[in-house]
Structures are given as C-alpha cells and as structure tokens.
Amino acid sequence: MIGGGTGIAPIQAILHGLEMSGPPPRSVIVYYGARRWEGLHALDNLRSMSYRNRWLDVVPVVEEPPPATGPR
C-alpha cells in the first residue's frame, strides 16, 4: 500500500480491519510518504500496529532527510 497526507486514513482503516479479522495476511508493506519527517503524523500509530502484527511492515518515505540528532 502507498499513502500520504489524508490518504493514510483509509489505509489505517484497512489495516485495522485486517488486524481484527480472521487469519492474518501473508504480508503487507505500507509506504507512507510526506515532504518532511514532521508530516508523517500517523507514523506512531502505524509503527504500533506493525509491532503488534508480524505481517505488517511500515516504510516511512520523505523528500527531505530526517532532522539531525546531536552535533554535526
């Protein structure tokens, strides 16, 4: 699945349905995109879902590099 902005909400709903339904799918990969790291507003929720479900992988994709941590 590929989503970003408001398009991530339907993907989250689909994933929630898969999480609550019968047997798990073989695998699902979600590519979640934004211009900047701060634009990935649903990333914490998606990561939480991926920690609970071995079949789910979430790949954040941004145009700009993530903010630097520590001295350069």
C-alpha positions, 0 to 999 in steps of 0.5 A: 500500500502507498499513502500520504497526507489524508490518504493514510486514513483509509489505509489505517482503516484497512489495516485495522480491519485486517488486524481484527479479522480472521487469519492474518495476511501473508504480508503487507508493506505500507509506504507512507510518504510526506515532504518532511519527517514532521508530516508523517503524523500517523507514523506512531500509530502505524509503527504500533500496529506493525509491532503488534502484527508480524505481517505488517511492515511500515516504510516511512518515505520523505523528500527531505532527510530526517532532522539531525540528532546531536552535533554535526 
